[in-house]
């Protein structure tokens, strides 16, 4: 059974105080395990598809730092016209980034200089 089940909610507390430019904190899901041990001897995979590592779909539930956050889907459909060599979409599509009025240190709806609770619901709409 895969996590998260549709209709469930993932929720965790975050404290990004001090995680600024140049720092990328990421909480993501991948379709593991890949069918062979990678260079580290594990069965890890992600959408970057590095040599000697597994290549699989990746969903960034929360990626960023105290200045910006984004949610990104990295599908592996292999049909990326601008990048025919990609098996998975390395940049992610769609990508939803926060804006200053929504998120930031001392600004926005979420003040990232303070701890906050991150919550994401997984639900089906129709057959999707």
Helices and strands as residue ranges (DSSP letters): E 9-14, E 25-30, E 45-46, E 54-55, E 58-64, E 69-74, E 95-97, E 103-104, E 110-111, E 116-121
